[in-house]
Amino acid sequence: MATLLSVRRAGWRDYLELTKPKVVVLMLITSLAGMFLATRAGVGWGVLLFGNLGIALCAGSAAVVNHVVDRRIDALMARTHKRPLAQGRVEPLPALLFALTLALLGMALLLVFTNALTAWLTLASLLGYAVLYTGFLKRATPQNIVIGGLAGAAPPLLGWVAVSGHVSAEPLLLVLIIFAWTPPHFWALAIHRKEEYAKADIPMLPVTHGERYTKLHILLYSLILLAVSLLPFAIHMSGLLYLACALGLGLRFLQWAWVLYRGSRPHAAIGTFKYSIGYLFALFIALLVDHYLLLNL
């Protein structure tokens, strides 16, 4: 009876929130970039629409599982305590059934409208985030976000494979960019929310090794990210427009990391986190603009 009452209290907005729509939108931007960078002939509407929808549904499914597994932790943290499962508006079983439905529908769309390789890579990404990261790594090691970040870095590869049907060096380079971006992005938030992670007994790097150590690693990863972001130009995947954007965006990221390391500005951690989101969005937009500018020259 309690479950049924909770389901009645839950509205469509609660189920939408379970899918982490803002995160999915950022993932779709990188997926779209992978699709359009994979071809010079344009992307068919079926792959464009249903391919991205399938990727989005599977990403949403993984997010729902994350909500279910982390519901007790979410209830202890200010950032997450109002989530539907943390407040009991949605019960775990209906949420898991919702996740399963999303995953099956997403896989079906990918198998029908793209290709089997895209579908299985998407499934591997889903399981990597929902099972490996959420179920094990998050509670097992302070390097959780580094190891588990590979699953979240997959969307540009998925988009590329959906169009091309094969894996090549270029989409793996796009994955590498997001892989290098993830630690400084998430550790900045972890510093800002250090006390909450400690209260929830999650071994995030600032909790286990201290803020100074984490800030140094954010700075080092920002340097790695700057170097990695220049590789598309180095392998002639992009041109001077992208190079200029990557340098400008990357140096600004490095500046935020340096300010955070020096401790010279209040709230630098959350500022770094917010900038990192805009950074990734702008970097992939620059890749797309540069790609189609080169096509028209």
Buried (B, 14 or more C-beta within 10 A) or exposed (E): EEEEEBBEBBEEEBBEBBBBBEBBEBBBBBBBBBBBBBBEEEBBEEBBEBBBBBBBBBBBBBBBBBBBBBBEBBBBBEEBEEBBBBBBBBBBEBBBEBBEEBBEBBBBBBBEBBBEBBBBBBBBBBBBBBBBBBBBBBBEBBBBBBBBBBBBBBBBBBBBBBBBEEBEEBBBBBBBBBBBBBBBBBBBBBBBBBEBBBBBEBBBBBBBBEBEEBBBBBBBBBBBBBEBBBBBBEEEBBBEBBBEBBBEBBEBBBEBBBBBBEEEEEEBBBBBBBBBBEBBBBBBBBBBBBBEBBEEE
